[in-house]
Amino acid sequence: MMGGNMAKMMKQVQKMQAEMAKMQEELGNRTVESTAGGGVVKVVANGRLEIVSVEIKPEAVDPEDVEMLQDLVLTAVNEALKKAQEMMTAEMGKITGGLGIPGLF
């Protein structure tokens, strides 16, 4: 009796793994964006937590205040990565049923 339940559970785990792999691939194609400084810095990240683009408008570039530009870029990058992580967690939660399995994502 136990063997049948174990086999069924293993099939469910394999199905979940396949769904998660497919979702991770799809998330790699989805993007989120974040801006800072009223939109003068825009960062786009994908669901693999990779930064795919950084746009800086000319008015954000002040040679006398490079630190401000650095702060704007840092803020936009961190927010984009946070949004990408939230997107990934939400989508994976649909597959895992909100189990919150450690180490999966």
C-alpha distances in whole Angstrom, upper triangle without the diagonal:
4,5,6,7,9,10,11,13,15,16,17,19,20,22,23,25,26,28,29,31,32,33,35,37,38,39,41,43,44,46,48,51,53,57,59,63,63,62,64,61,58,54,52,48,45,41,41,43,46,50,51,54,57,60,63,66,69,70,68,70,72,73,75,71,69,67,66,65,62,61,61,59,56,56,55,53,51,50,49,47,45,45,43,41,40,40,37,35,36,34,32,31,30,27,26,26,28,26,29,27,29,31,30,33
4,5,5,6,9,10,11,12,14,15,16,18,20,21,22,24,26,27,28,30,31,33,35,36,37,39,41,41,44,45,49,50,54,56,60,60,59,61,58,55,52,49,45,42,39,38,41,43,47,48,52,54,57,60,63,67,68,65,67,69,70,72,68,65,63,63,62,59,58,58,56,53,53,52,50,48,48,46,44,43,43,41,38,38,38,35,33,33,32,29,28,28,25,23,24,26,23,26,24,26,27,27,30
4,6,5,6,9,10,10,12,14,15,16,18,20,21,23,24,25,27,29,30,31,33,35,36,37,40,40,43,45,48,50,54,56,60,60,59,60,57,54,51,48,44,41,38,37,40,42,46,47,51,53,56,60,63,66,67,64,66,69,70,71,68,65,63,63,61,59,58,57,55,53,53,52,49,47,47,46,43,42,42,40,38,38,37,34,33,33,32,29,28,28,25,23,25,27,24,26,24,26,27,26,30
4,5,5,6,9,10,11,12,14,15,17,18,20,21,23,24,26,27,29,30,32,33,34,36,38,39,42,43,47,49,53,55,59,59,57,60,56,53,50,47,44,40,37,37,39,42,45,46,50,53,56,59,62,65,66,64,65,68,69,71,68,65,63,62,61,59,57,57,55,53,52,51,49,47,47,45,43,42,41,39,37,37,36,33,32,32,30,27,27,26,23,22,23,26,23,26,24,26,27,26,29
4,5,5,6,9,10,11,12,14,15,16,18,20,21,22,24,26,27,28,30,31,32,35,37,37,40,41,44,46,50,52,56,56,55,57,54,51,48,45,41,38,35,34,37,40,43,44,48,50,53,56,59,63,64,61,63,66,67,68,65,62,60,60,58,56,55,54,52,50,49,48,46,44,44,43,40,39,39,37,34,34,33,31,29,29,28,25,24,24,21,19,20,22,20,23,21,23,25,23,27
4,5,5,6,9,10,10,12,14,15,16,18,20,21,22,24,25,27,29,30,31,33,35,36,38,40,43,45,49,51,55,55,54,55,52,49,46,43,40,37,33,32,35,38,41,42,46,48,52,55,58,61,62,59,61,64,65,66,63,60,58,58,56,54,53,52,50,48,48,47,44,42,42,41,38,37,37,35,33,33,32,29,28,28,27,24,23,23,20,18,20,22,19,21,19,21,22,21,25
4,5,5,6,9,10,11,12,14,15,17,18,20,21,23,24,26,27,29,30,32,34,35,37,39,43,45,49,51,55,55,53,55,52,49,46,43,39,36,32,32,35,37,41,42,45,48,51,54,57,61,62,59,61,64,65,66,63,60,58,58,56,54,53,53,50,48,48,47,44,43,43,41,38,38,38,35,33,33,32,29,28,29,27,24,24,23,20,19,20,23,20,23,20,23,23,22,25
4,5,5,6,9,10,11,12,14,15,17,18,20,21,23,24,26,27,28,30,32,33,36,37,41,43,47,50,53,53,52,54,51,47,44,41,38,35,31,31,34,36,40,41,44,47,50,53,56,59,60,58,60,63,64,65,62,59,58,57,55,53,52,51,49,47,47,45,43,42,41,40,37,36,36,33,31,31,30,27,26,26,24,22,21,21,17,16,18,20,18,21,19,22,23,21,24
4,5,5,6,9,10,10,12,14,15,16,18,20,21,22,24,26,26,29,31,31,34,35,39,41,44,47,50,51,49,51,48,45,42,39,35,32,29,28,31,34,37,38,42,44,47,50,53,57,58,55,57,60,61,62,59,56,54,54,52,50,49,48,46,44,44,43,40,39,38,37,34,33,33,31,28,28,28,25,23,24,22,19,19,18,15,14,15,17,15,18,16,18,19,18,21
4,5,5,6,9,10,10,12,14,15,16,18,20,21,23,24,25,27,29,30,33,34,38,40,44,46,50,50,49,50,47,44,41,38,34,31,27,27,30,32,36,37,40,43,46,49,52,56,57,54,56,59,60,61,58,55,53,53,51,49,48,48,45,43,43,42,39,38,38,36,33,33,33,30,28,28,27,24,23,24,22,19,19,19,16,14,17,19,16,18,16,18,18,17,20
4,5,5,6,9,10,11,12,14,15,17,18,20,21,23,24,26,28,29,32,34,37,40,43,46,50,50,48,50,47,43,40,37,34,30,27,27,29,32,35,36,40,43,45,49,52,55,56,54,56,59,60,62,58,55,54,53,51,49,49,48,45,44,43,42,39,38,38,36,33,33,32,30,28,28,27,24,23,24,21,18,19,18,15,14,16,19,17,20,17,20,20,18,21
4,5,5,6,9,10,10,12,14,15,16,18,20,21,22,24,26,27,29,31,35,37,41,43,47,47,45,47,44,41,38,35,32,28,25,25,27,30,34,34,38,41,43,47,49,53,54,52,53,56,58,59,56,53,52,51,49,47,46,45,43,41,41,39,37,36,35,33,31,30,30,27,25,25,24,21,20,20,18,15,16,15,11,11,13,15,14,16,15,18,18,16,19
4,5,5,6,9,10,10,12,14,15,16,18,20,20,22,25,25,28,29,33,35,39,41,45,45,44,46,42,39,36,33,29,26,23,22,25,28,31,32,36,38,41,45,48,51,52,50,51,54,55,57,53,51,49,48,47,45,44,43,41,39,38,37,35,33,33,31,29,28,28,25,23,23,22,19,18,19,17,14,15,15,11,10,12,15,13,14,12,15,15,13,16
4,5,5,6,9,10,11,12,14,15,17,18,20,21,23,24,27,29,33,35,39,42,46,46,44,46,42,39,36,33,29,26,22,22,25,27,31,31,35,38,41,44,47,50,52,49,51,54,55,57,54,51,49,49,47,45,44,43,41,39,39,37,35,34,34,32,29,29,28,26,24,24,23,20,20,20,18,15,16,16,12,12,15,17,16,17,15,17,16,14,17
4,5,5,6,9,10,11,12,14,16,17,18,20,22,23,26,28,31,34,38,41,44,44,42,44,41,38,35,31,28,25,21,21,24,27,30,30,34,37,40,43,46,49,51,48,50,53,55,56,53,50,49,48,46,44,44,42,40,39,38,37,34,33,33,31,28,28,27,24,23,23,21,19,18,19,16,13,15,14,10,11,13,16,15,17,15,18,18,15,17
4,5,5,6,9,10,10,12,14,15,16,18,20,21,23,25,29,31,35,38,41,41,39,41,38,35,32,29,25,22,19,19,21,24,27,28,32,34,37,41,43,47,48,46,47,50,52,53,50,47,46,45,43,41,40,39,37,36,35,33,31,30,29,27,25,25,24,21,20,20,18,15,15,15,13,10,11,11,7,7,10,13,12,13,12,15,15,11,13
4,5,5,6,9,10,10,12,14,15,17,19,20,23,25,28,30,34,37,41,41,39,41,37,34,31,28,24,21,17,17,20,22,26,26,30,33,36,39,42,45,47,44,46,49,50,52,49,46,44,44,42,40,39,38,36,34,34,32,30,29,29,27,24,24,24,21,19,20,18,15,15,16,14,11,13,13,9,9,13,15,14,14,12,14,13,10,12
4,5,5,6,9,10,11,12,14,16,17,19,22,24,28,31,34,37,41,41,39,40,37,34,31,27,24,20,17,17,20,22,26,26,29,33,35,39,42,45,47,44,46,49,50,52,49,46,45,45,42,40,40,39,36,35,35,33,30,30,30,27,25,25,24,21,20,21,19,16,17,17,14,12,14,14,10,12,15,17,17,17,15,17,16,13,14
4,5,5,6,9,10,10,12,14,16,16,20,22,25,28,32,35,39,39,36,38,35,32,29,25,22,19,15,16,19,21,24,25,28,31,34,37,40,43,45,43,44,47,49,51,48,45,44,43,41,39,38,37,35,33,33,31,29,28,27,25,23,23,22,19,18,18,16,13,14,14,11,9,11,10,7,9,12,14,15,16,15,17,16,12,13
4,5,5,6,9,10,10,12,14,15,18,20,23,26,29,32,36,36,34,36,33,29,26,23,20,16,13,13,16,18,22,22,26,28,31,35,38,41,42,40,42,45,46,48,45,42,41,40,38,36,35,34,32,30,30,28,26,25,24,22,20,20,19,16,15,16,14,11,11,12,9,7,10,10,7,8,12,13,13,13,12,14,13,9,10
4,5,5,6,9,10,11,13,15,17,20,23,26,30,33,36,37,34,36,32,29,26,22,19,16,12,12,15,17,21,21,24,28,31,34,37,40,42,40,41,44,45,47,44,41,40,40,37,35,35,34,31,30,30,28,26,25,25,22,20,21,20,17,16,17,15,12,14,15,12,10,13,13,11,12,16,17,17,16,15,16,14,11,11
4,5,5,6,9,10,11,13,16,19,23,26,29,32,36,36,33,35,32,28,25,22,19,15,12,13,16,18,21,20,24,27,30,33,36,39,41,39,41,44,45,48,45,42,41,40,38,36,36,34,31,31,31,28,26,26,25,22,21,22,20,17,17,18,15,12,14,15,11,10,14,13,11,13,16,18,18,18,17,19,17,14,14
4,5,5,6,9,10,10,14,16,20,22,26,29,33,33,30,32,29,26,23,19,16,13,10,11,14,16,19,19,22,25,28,31,34,37,39,37,38,42,43,45,42,39,38,37,35,33,33,31,29,28,28,25,23,23,22,19,18,18,17,14,13,14,11,9,11,11,8,7,11,10,9,11,14,15,16,16,16,17,16,12,11
4,5,5,6,9,10,12,15,18,21,25,28,31,32,29,31,27,24,21,17,14,11,7,7,11,13,16,16,20,23,26,29,32,35,37,35,36,39,41,43,40,37,36,35,33,31,30,29,26,25,25,23,21,21,20,17,15,16,15,12,12,13,11,8,11,12,9,8,12,12,11,13,16,16,17,16,15,16,14,11,9
4,5,5,7,9,12,15,19,22,25,28,32,32,29,31,28,24,21,17,14,11,9,8,12,13,16,15,19,22,25,29,31,35,37,35,36,39,41,43,40,37,36,36,33,31,32,30,27,27,27,24,22,22,22,19,17,19,17,14,14,16,13,11,14,15,12,12,15,15,14,16,19,20,21,20,19,20,17,14,13
4,5,5,7,10,13,17,20,24,27,31,30,28,29,26,23,20,16,14,10,8,10,13,14,16,15,18,22,24,28,30,34,35,34,35,39,40,42,40,37,36,35,33,31,31,29,27,26,26,23,21,22,21,18,17,18,16,13,14,15,12,10,13,13,10,11,15,14,13,16,18,19,21,20,20,21,19,16,14
4,5,5,8,10,14,17,21,24,27,27,25,26,23,20,17,13,11,7,4,7,9,11,13,13,16,19,22,25,28,31,33,31,32,36,37,39,36,34,33,32,29,28,28,26,23,23,23,20,18,18,17,14,13,14,12,9,10,11,8,7,10,11,8,10,13,13,13,16,18,18,19,18,18,19,17,14,12
4,6,8,11,14,17,20,23,27,27,24,26,22,19,16,12,9,6,5,5,8,9,11,10,14,17,20,23,26,30,31,29,31,34,35,38,35,32,32,31,28,27,27,25,22,22,22,19,17,18,17,14,13,15,14,10,12,14,11,10,13,14,12,13,16,17,16,19,21,21,22,21,21,21,18,16,13
4,7,10,13,17,20,23,27,26,23,25,22,18,16,12,10,7,7,9,11,11,12,11,13,17,19,23,25,29,31,29,30,34,36,38,35,33,32,31,28,27,28,25,23,23,23,20,18,19,19,15,15,17,15,11,14,15,12,12,15,16,13,15,18,18,18,21,23,23,25,23,24,24,22,19,17
4,7,10,14,17,21,24,24,21,23,20,16,14,10,8,6,6,9,10,11,12,11,13,16,18,22,24,27,29,27,29,33,35,37,34,31,31,29,27,26,26,23,21,21,21,18,16,17,16,12,13,14,11,9,12,12,9,10,13,13,11,14,16,16,17,20,21,21,23,22,23,23,22,19,16
4,7,10,14,17,20,20,17,19,16,13,10,6,5,4,6,9,9,9,9,9,10,13,15,18,20,24,25,24,26,29,31,33,30,28,27,26,23,23,22,20,17,18,17,14,13,14,13,9,10,12,9,7,11,12,9,10,14,14,13,15,18,18,20,22,23,22,25,23,24,24,22,20,17
4,7,10,14,17,17,15,17,14,10,8,6,6,6,8,11,10,11,10,10,11,12,14,17,19,23,23,21,24,27,29,31,28,26,25,23,21,21,20,17,15,16,14,11,11,12,10,6,8,10,6,6,10,10,8,11,14,13,14,16,18,19,21,22,23,22,25,22,24,24,23,21,17
4,7,10,14,13,11,13,10,7,6,4,6,9,11,14,12,12,10,10,9,10,11,13,15,19,20,18,20,23,26,28,25,23,22,20,18,18,17,14,12,13,12,8,9,11,8,6,9,10,8,9,12,12,12,14,17,17,17,20,21,22,24,26,27,25,28,25,27,27,25,24,20
4,7,11,11,9,11,8,6,5,7,9,12,14,16,13,13,11,12,11,10,11,12,14,18,18,16,18,21,24,25,22,20,19,17,15,15,14,11,10,11,9,5,7,9,6,5,9,10,8,10,13,13,13,16,18,18,19,22,23,24,26,28,28,26,29,26,28,27,26,25,21
4,7,7,5,7,5,4,6,9,12,15,17,19,16,16,13,14,12,10,9,10,11,15,14,12,15,18,21,22,19,18,17,14,12,13,12,8,9,10,8,5,9,10,8,8,12,13,12,14,16,17,17,20,21,22,23,25,27,28,30,31,32,30,32,30,32,31,30,29,25
4,6,5,6,5,7,9,12,14,18,20,22,19,18,15,16,14,11,11,10,11,14,13,10,13,15,18,19,16,15,14,11,10,11,9,6,7,9,7,5,9,10,9,10,14,14,14,16,18,19,20,22,24,24,26,28,29,31,33,34,34,32,34,31,33,32,31,31,27
4,5,5,6,9,12,15,18,21,24,25,22,22,18,20,17,14,12,10,10,12,10,8,12,13,16,17,14,14,13,9,9,11,9,6,9,11,9,9,13,14,13,14,17,18,18,20,22,22,23,26,27,28,29,32,33,34,36,37,38,35,38,35,37,36,35,34,31
4,6,8,10,13,16,19,22,24,26,23,23,20,20,18,15,13,11,11,13,11,10,14,16,19,19,17,17,17,13,12,15,13,10,12,14,12,11,15,16,14,15,18,19,18,20,23,23,23,26,28,27,29,32,32,34,36,37,37,35,38,35,38,37,36,35,32
4,5,6,10,13,16,19,22,24,21,20,17,17,14,12,9,9,8,12,11,9,13,16,19,20,18,17,17,14,12,14,14,10,11,14,12,10,13,15,13,13,17,18,16,19,21,21,22,24,26,26,27,30,31,32,34,36,36,34,37,34,37,36,35,34,30
4,7,10,13,17,20,23,25,22,21,17,17,14,11,8,6,5,8,7,6,9,12,15,17,14,14,15,12,9,12,12,8,10,13,12,10,13,16,15,15,18,19,19,20,23,24,24,26,28,29,30,32,34,35,37,38,39,37,39,37,38,37,36,35,32
4,7,10,13,17,20,21,18,17,13,14,11,7,6,5,6,10,10,7,10,13,16,17,15,13,14,11,8,10,10,7,6,10,9,7,9,12,12,11,15,16,16,17,20,21,21,23,26,26,27,29,31,32,34,35,36,34,36,34,35,34,33,32,28
4,7,10,14,17,18,16,14,11,11,8,6,5,7,9,12,13,11,14,17,19,21,18,17,17,15,12,13,13,9,8,11,10,6,8,11,10,9,12,14,13,14,17,18,18,20,23,23,24,26,28,29,31,32,33,31,34,31,33,32,30,29,25
4,7,10,13,14,12,11,7,8,6,5,6,9,12,15,16,14,16,19,21,23,20,18,18,16,13,13,13,10,8,10,9,6,6,9,9,6,9,12,11,11,14,16,16,17,20,21,21,23,25,27,28,29,31,29,31,28,30,28,27,26,22
4,7,10,12,10,9,6,6,5,7,9,12,15,18,20,17,19,23,25,27,24,21,21,20,17,16,16,14,11,13,12,9,8,11,10,6,9,11,10,9,13,14,13,15,18,18,18,20,23,24,25,27,28,27,29,26,28,27,25,24,20
4,7,8,6,5,4,5,7,9,12,15,18,21,23,20,22,25,27,29,26,23,23,22,19,18,18,16,13,13,13,10,8,10,10,6,6,9,8,6,10,12,11,12,15,16,16,17,20,21,22,24,25,24,26,23,24,23,21,20,16
4,5,6,6,7,7,10,12,15,19,21,25,26,24,26,29,31,33,30,27,26,25,23,21,21,19,17,17,17,14,12,13,12,9,8,11,9,6,9,11,9,9,13,14,13,15,18,19,19,21,23,22,24,21,22,22,20,18,14
4,5,7,10,10,13,16,19,22,25,28,30,27,29,32,34,36,33,30,29,28,25,24,23,22,19,19,18,16,14,14,13,10,9,10,9,5,7,9,7,6,10,11,10,11,14,15,16,17,19,18,20,18,18,18,16,14,11
4,5,9,10,14,16,20,23,26,29,31,28,29,32,33,35,32,29,28,28,26,24,24,22,19,19,19,17,14,14,15,12,9,12,11,8,8,12,10,8,11,14,12,12,16,17,17,18,21,20,21,18,18,17,15,13,10
4,7,9,12,14,17,20,23,27,28,25,26,29,30,32,29,26,25,24,22,20,20,19,16,15,15,14,10,10,11,9,6,9,9,6,7,10,10,9,12,14,14,14,17,19,19,20,22,20,22,19,19,18,15,14,11
4,6,9,11,15,18,21,24,26,23,24,27,28,30,28,24,24,23,21,19,19,18,15,14,15,13,10,11,12,9,8,11,12,9,10,14,13,12,15,17,17,17,20,22,22,23,25,24,25,22,23,21,19,17,14
4,6,8,11,14,18,20,22,20,21,24,25,27,24,21,21,20,17,16,16,15,12,12,13,11,8,10,11,8,8,11,12,10,12,15,14,14,17,19,19,20,23,24,25,26,28,27,28,25,26,24,22,21,18
4,7,10,14,17,20,22,20,21,24,25,28,26,23,23,22,19,18,19,17,14,15,16,13,10,13,14,10,11,14,14,12,15,17,16,16,19,21,20,21,24,25,26,27,29,28,30,27,28,27,24,23,20
4,7,10,13,16,18,16,17,21,22,25,23,20,20,19,16,16,17,15,11,13,14,11,10,13,14,11,12,15,15,14,17,19,18,19,22,23,23,24,27,28,29,30,32,31,33,30,31,30,28,26,23
4,7,10,13,15,13,14,17,19,21,19,16,17,16,12,12,14,11,8,11,12,9,8,12,13,11,13,16,15,15,18,20,19,21,23,25,25,26,29,30,31,33,34,33,34,32,33,31,29,28,25
4,7,10,12,10,12,15,17,20,18,16,17,15,12,13,14,11,9,13,13,10,11,15,15,13,15,18,17,18,21,22,22,23,26,27,27,29,31,32,34,35,37,35,37,34,36,35,33,32,28
4,6,8,7,8,12,14,16,14,13,14,12,9,11,12,10,8,12,13,11,12,16,16,15,17,20,19,20,23,24,24,26,29,29,30,32,34,35,37,38,39,38,40,37,38,37,35,34,31
4,6,6,7,11,14,16,15,14,16,13,10,13,15,12,11,15,15,13,15,19,18,17,21,23,22,23,26,27,27,29,31,32,32,35,37,38,39,41,42,40,42,40,41,40,38,37,34
4,5,5,9,11,14,13,13,15,13,11,14,16,13,13,17,18,16,18,21,21,21,24,26,25,26,29,30,30,32,35,35,36,38,40,41,43,44,45,44,46,43,44,43,41,41,37
4,5,7,11,12,12,12,14,12,10,14,15,12,14,17,17,16,19,21,21,21,24,26,26,27,30,31,31,33,35,36,37,39,41,42,44,45,46,44,46,43,45,44,42,42,38
4,6,10,11,9,9,11,9,6,10,11,9,10,14,14,13,16,18,18,19,21,23,23,25,27,28,29,31,33,33,35,37,38,40,41,43,43,41,43,40,42,41,39,39,35
4,6,9,8,7,10,9,7,10,12,11,11,15,16,15,17,20,20,21,23,25,25,27,29,30,31,33,35,36,37,39,40,42,44,45,46,44,46,42,44,42,40,40,36
4,5,5,6,9,8,8,11,13,12,14,16,17,18,20,22,23,23,26,27,28,29,32,33,34,36,37,39,40,42,43,45,47,47,48,46,48,45,46,44,43,43,39
4,6,6,9,10,9,12,14,14,15,17,19,20,21,23,25,25,27,29,30,31,33,35,36,37,39,41,42,43,45,47,48,49,50,48,50,46,47,45,43,44,40
4,6,9,9,10,12,14,15,16,18,20,21,22,24,25,27,28,30,31,33,34,36,37,39,40,42,43,45,46,48,50,50,51,49,50,47,48,46,45,45,41
4,5,6,7,9,10,11,13,15,16,17,19,21,22,23,25,26,28,29,31,32,34,35,37,38,40,41,43,45,46,47,48,45,47,43,45,43,41,42,38
4,5,5,6,9,10,11,12,14,16,17,18,20,21,23,24,26,27,29,30,32,33,35,36,38,39,40,43,44,45,46,43,45,41,42,40,38,39,35
4,5,5,6,9,10,10,12,14,15,16,18,20,21,22,24,26,27,28,30,31,33,34,36,37,39,41,42,43,44,41,42,39,40,38,36,37,33
4,5,5,6,9,10,10,12,14,15,16,18,20,21,23,24,26,27,29,30,31,33,35,36,37,39,41,42,42,40,41,38,40,37,36,37,33
4,5,5,6,9,10,11,12,14,15,16,18,20,21,22,24,26,27,28,30,32,33,34,36,38,40,40,41,39,40,37,39,37,35,35,32
4,5,5,6,9,10,11,12,14,15,16,18,20,21,22,24,26,27,28,30,32,33,34,37,38,38,40,37,38,35,36,34,32,33,29
4,5,5,6,9,10,11,12,14,15,16,18,20,21,22,24,26,27,28,30,31,33,35,37,37,38,35,36,33,35,32,31,32,28
4,5,5,6,9,10,11,12,14,15,16,18,20,21,22,24,26,27,29,30,31,33,35,36,37,34,36,33,34,33,31,31,28
4,5,5,6,9,10,10,12,14,15,16,18,20,21,22,24,26,27,28,30,32,33,34,35,33,35,31,33,31,29,29,25
4,6,5,6,9,10,11,12,14,15,16,18,20,21,22,24,26,27,28,31,32,32,34,31,32,29,30,28,27,27,23
4,6,5,6,9,10,11,12,14,15,17,18,20,21,22,24,26,27,29,31,31,32,29,31,28,29,28,27,27,23
4,6,5,6,9,10,11,12,14,15,16,18,20,21,22,24,25,27,29,30,31,28,30,27,29,28,26,26,22
4,5,5,6,9,10,11,12,14,15,16,18,20,21,22,24,26,27,28,29,27,29,26,27,25,24,23,20
4,5,5,6,9,10,11,12,14,15,16,18,20,21,22,25,26,26,27,25,26,23,24,23,21,21,18
4,5,5,6,9,10,10,12,14,15,16,18,20,21,23,25,25,26,23,25,22,24,23,22,22,18
4,5,5,6,9,10,10,12,14,15,17,18,20,22,23,24,25,23,25,22,24,23,22,21,17
4,5,5,6,9,10,10,12,14,15,16,18,20,21,22,23,21,23,20,21,19,18,17,14
4,5,5,6,9,10,10,12,14,15,16,19,20,21,21,19,21,18,19,18,18,17,13
4,5,5,6,9,10,10,12,14,15,17,19,20,20,18,21,18,20,20,19,18,14
4,5,5,6,9,10,11,12,14,16,17,18,19,18,20,17,19,18,17,15,12
4,5,5,6,9,10,10,12,14,16,16,17,15,17,14,15,15,14,12,9
4,5,5,6,9,10,10,13,15,15,16,13,16,13,15,15,15,14,11
4,6,5,6,9,10,11,13,14,15,14,16,14,16,17,17,14,11
4,5,5,6,8,10,11,12,14,12,14,12,14,14,13,11,8
4,6,5,6,9,10,10,11,9,11,9,11,12,12,10,7
4,6,5,7,9,10,10,9,12,11,13,15,15,13,11
4,5,5,7,9,10,10,12,12,14,15,15,12,11
4,5,5,6,8,8,10,9,10,12,12,9,8
4,5,5,5,5,7,7,9,12,13,11,10
4,6,5,7,10,11,12,15,16,13,13
4,6,8,9,10,11,14,15,11,12
4,5,6,7,8,11,13,10,11
4,5,8,10,14,15,13,14
4,5,8,11,14,12,12
4,6,9,12,11,12
4,6,9,8,9
4,7,6,8
4,6,7
4,6
4
